[in-house]
């Protein structure tokens, strides 16, 4: 069931002749697409309505559209700022692709008929779906994380989280709940390949887009993050503003007290999806802490911190503010921010010890 699609070359020709192209030329010809995999999981539950499955399929359709737009952005004049120099609620200048990606996801989820409330980084207010098309789920999303990197072709992505409404007709309060109440979350990375990572209560799986058939194929089944890594990811350009526990912790990674231990390597793309994806696969820690310049942190709780924390925890990792579990937070508003550390369980546990050892008055 968890096989991957791979072609092995058994002769001198990359493309074997029609006569020699038999099933022996392939390690496995069974292709597990994302919809097929989701439906297989759904069948394990007799009482499942299939609504969540349909919603997740709609999300992956939105990811395909955005992936196509990102790939052709420079060729069809989709780079640069949106017309009129508009900004989102965060005060960040909107790129053309920000606006397009936002519309793509809103339309895809509204058309699914399974969503009642949507919250996007690009919209000041929550979007309440018309009652005739309303479903039993709410979705929070950042349609294009890292969009400042679009013009230089650095990896960017989409982040999303899903709540079940539990009988509500669709109100903002449906998303102002702890992240632990999400029923699904994930991200899509638009880079050298397009990879969609989805987490549910059953675990975390990754799917790679095969552009030749236009389908996401199961490529990373049952992802588990290593208990400890060797890489830290943080914007050291902010080190001037760091609080003491952050400075002490990063110094410890660079100059370990035990001379037999090697220092951690530093990797920082500046696109959360890219940095977290690497951390998920290789282990280590990603941090965007509060500091003297951003006292409440910079990343948004609902559609950045919560979904990524959900994914990491379901893969066996941890996520914290430094002093408390991220997924236990109850956001006061849809665009509230928070500090965050996430990654391998041992690494995150270690940074928490530094916050205990060097307490600060407020975060």
N, C-alpha and C positions, 0 to 999 in steps of 0.2 A: 504493500500500500504506500510505503514511504520511499519508493524508488525514485530515481531522478533520470531525466532523459539525457543520455550521453552517447556520442558517436565515437567509436574507436576505429582507428585506421589500421587495417590488417594487410594492406598491400602498398605498393609504391605510389599509387594514385590517390590523391585526396578525394576525388569523386570516383568510386568504383563503377565499373561498367554495369549496365542494367542486368546483364546475365549473372554477374557475380554478387549483386546486391541482394543478399538473402538476410534472414534474421540473424545469422551468425556474425554479420558485420556490426551488429549493435549490441551493447551491453544489456539494454532493456528497451523494448519498443513501447512500453506502457507509459503514456504521458498522463500525468495527473494535473489537470488544470485547477485553478483556484475554485471555480464554481463546483466542479466535481468533488474536490476535497471538502469544501464546506458542506455540501449535501450529504456526503458520507458521514461526516461528524453529526449532522442533524439527525440522521436515521438512528443514532444510538439512543435518542430520547423519544419515546413513544408519544409524549404529550406536546412535542415541539410543534409550534404553528408554522414555522418556516419564515416568519416575518424578519427575524434578525438575519437569516441567511440571505434573503432578498435584499436587505439593506446593505449588507457587506458586499454583495455583488454589484450594487449600484455605486458604492464607493470606489470599487476597483475600476468600474467603467469611467468614473471621473478622473481617476489617476491615468488611465490610458489617454484620454483627451489632453490632459495637462502635459503628459510626457511628450506627446506629439507636438504640442505648441512650443515646449521648451527646446526640443530638438531643432525646430525650424525658426526659432525666434529671430535670429539675426537676418535670416533670408527674407522674412516677411514683415520686417519692421516692427517686431514686438519687443525690442529692447528699449531701454530708456524710460523716462518718466511718463506717467499717464498725462493725457491732455488736460491743460488747465492747472498743472502742478498741484493736484489734490493730495491731501494727507489723510491717513487713517486716524482712528481715535487715539492712537498712541503718539500722534504728532510726527509719524514717520512718512516720508514722501512715498507715494504709491507708484510702483512701476506699472507699465502697461500689462505685464503678465500677472501682476497681483490682481488687477481688476478682472482680467479674463478668467484666471483660475477660480476666483471667488464666484463668478457667475456660473462657471461650469459645475462646481460642486453644489451650489444652491439648486440649480436646475435638476441635476442628477438625483439628489436626495428628495426633492419635492416630487419629482415624477415617480419615485419608488412607491409613494403612497404609504410609507411606513414611518414617516417623521412628523412630529408635531412642532418641535422647537429647534432652531438652528442658531448657534452663536459662532461668529467668525471674527477673526482679528481685524478684518477689513470693514466691519460694520459697527457703528456706534451702539446700536440697540440689537436685541435679540430679534430674530425673524420668526414670526408665528405663522405656521402654514394654515391656509384656508381650511375651514372645518370639513369641506367636502373631500379634501385630499389628505386629511390628517391621519397619522398613524400613532403607534404606541411607543415611539422612541424619540429621544432628543440627541442631536449630534453637535459637538463642539469641534471646531477645526481651525487650523492655520493653513489656508489654501496654498501658500507658497512661502515656506520658511527659508530664510537666507536669501531673499530676493535681491538684496544689494549686491550679490555675487553673480547675478544673471549675465551682466554685460561682459564678464571675463571668463565665462564658461566653467565656473566652479560648481561642484555638486550642490544642489538645492533639494528641497523636498516638501511634502505635505504631511501634516500631523493631524490626527483625528481621535476623538473619543466618543463613546456611545453610552447613553443612559437609557434605562427603561422607565417609562413614565408612571407605571402602576396605577392606571385608571384616570390620570389627570387629563383634562381637555387641552392641555398645552399652555404652560405658563413659564415665566422666567425661573421661578423657584424649582422647576424640574431639573435645572442644571446647577443650581447653587447647593450642591450636595458634596459629601466627601468623594474623593477620587476612587476610594475603595468600593463605591457603589456602581462604578462603571461595569458594563457587561462585555465591552470589547473596546479595544484601542489599537492604534498602530501608526505607521508612517509609510510613506513612499519616497524612496530616494531616486532622484533623477541624476545619474552620473554616467560612468563608463558603461553601466548597465542600469536598467530600471528595476529596482527591487522593492517589493511591497511586503512589509512585515506586519502581521496581524496577531494580536493576542486576545484570547478569550479565557474563560475559566479552565479550559482544557489544556492551555499552554500557548506556546509561541511558534509560529511557522513563517517561513519566508518564501516568497514566490518571485521568480525572475521573468520579466516580460520577454517573450519570444516574438520579435517584430515580424518574423516571416509568417506567423499564423495569427498574430494579434492576441495572444493569450498569455496570462500569467501562469507559469508552470512551477509546481512545487519543487524548490531547489534547496531549501534549508529546513528540513522537517525537525520538529521538536527541538528548537534552539535552547541551549542551556549556556549561560554565561559562566566562564571559569570563576572559581571562588576567589582568586586573586589574579591580578594582571601585572604588567610591567610598564604601562603607559598612563600618563596623566594628561588631561586635556583641560586647559583653562586659559583665559585671555590674560597673559602676564603683562600686557600693556596697562592693566589696571592695578598693578602691584603697589603703586604709590598710595592707593586708597584702601588697601586691604586692612582688615582688622587683624589683631595679633594671632588668633588661632589659624587663620588662613596662611599668613606669612610663615608661621612656624611649621605648619604641615607641609607646605610646598618645599620649604628648606630641607625638611626631613626626607622628602622624596629625592631631592637632588643630591643631598649629602647624608646618606644613611649613617646612623651611629655605629652600626656594625660594619667594620672595614671589609668583611667578607661579602657583604651584600652589594650588588650593583645598583647604581642610581636608576630611577625610572626614566624612560624616554619621554620627551615632550612632543605631543602632536595636537595641533589646533587648527582646524579649517576655518572656523568662524561661521559655519552653518550647523545648527544644532543637529539636524537629521544626520548629516555626514559624520559628525563627531560621536554621536550616540550610537550610530550603526557600527562604527569601528569598535567602540567600547563593548557593545553587546557581543560581537563575534570574538574579539581578542581578549577581553577582560581589561581591568584597570578602572580608572575613575574619570568622570566628567564633572566639572564644577562651574557654576556661575553664581558665586556667593553675593550676599549683600556686602556693601562696602560704604566708605564715607561719602561717596558720590551718589550711590543708589541705595539708600538705607533700607528699602523694602525689596531689594533685588531688582532684576531686570526682566526675567522671563515671566510670561503670563501663566497663571495657575491652571485655568480651565483647559486651554488648548495647546499648551506646551508642556508644563510640568506634570500635570495629571496623566496624560496619555503615555508619555515617556516613562514615568514612574511605574505605571501599570504594566507596560511591556517588560521593563527590567525586573520587576518583582515576579511576574509570571515565569520569567526565564531563570529565576533563582538568585537574582541580585537584590539590591536594596536602593532606596531613594530617601533622602532626608534633607531638611533645611539646614542641617548641622546640629540641631537640637531636638527635632521632632520628625516623625514619619510624614512624608509629603502627602500620602494618600489619606491621612486622617484629617487634613485641613478641611474647613468648611468656608469656601470663598464668600466674601460679603457682596461682591459684585462681579459682573461677567468679565471684566478686564483687569482684575486685581493681579498684582505681581508677587513673586516670592523668590527667595534664594533657593538654590537646589544643588545637591550633590547626588550623583547616581552612578552605579556601576557594580563591580564585583562586591559581594557581601563583605569580605574581609577588608577590602580597601575602604568601603563606606563606613564600616564599623570603626576603622582606625581614625578617619577624619572626625567622627563623632567624639572619640576620646580626646582629641585636641580641643574641641569646643568645651568639653568638661574641664580640661586642664587649664585652659586660658579663657575663662568666661568673659563675655562682654555684656554690657547692660541691656542693649536692645538689638534685635535683628529686624 
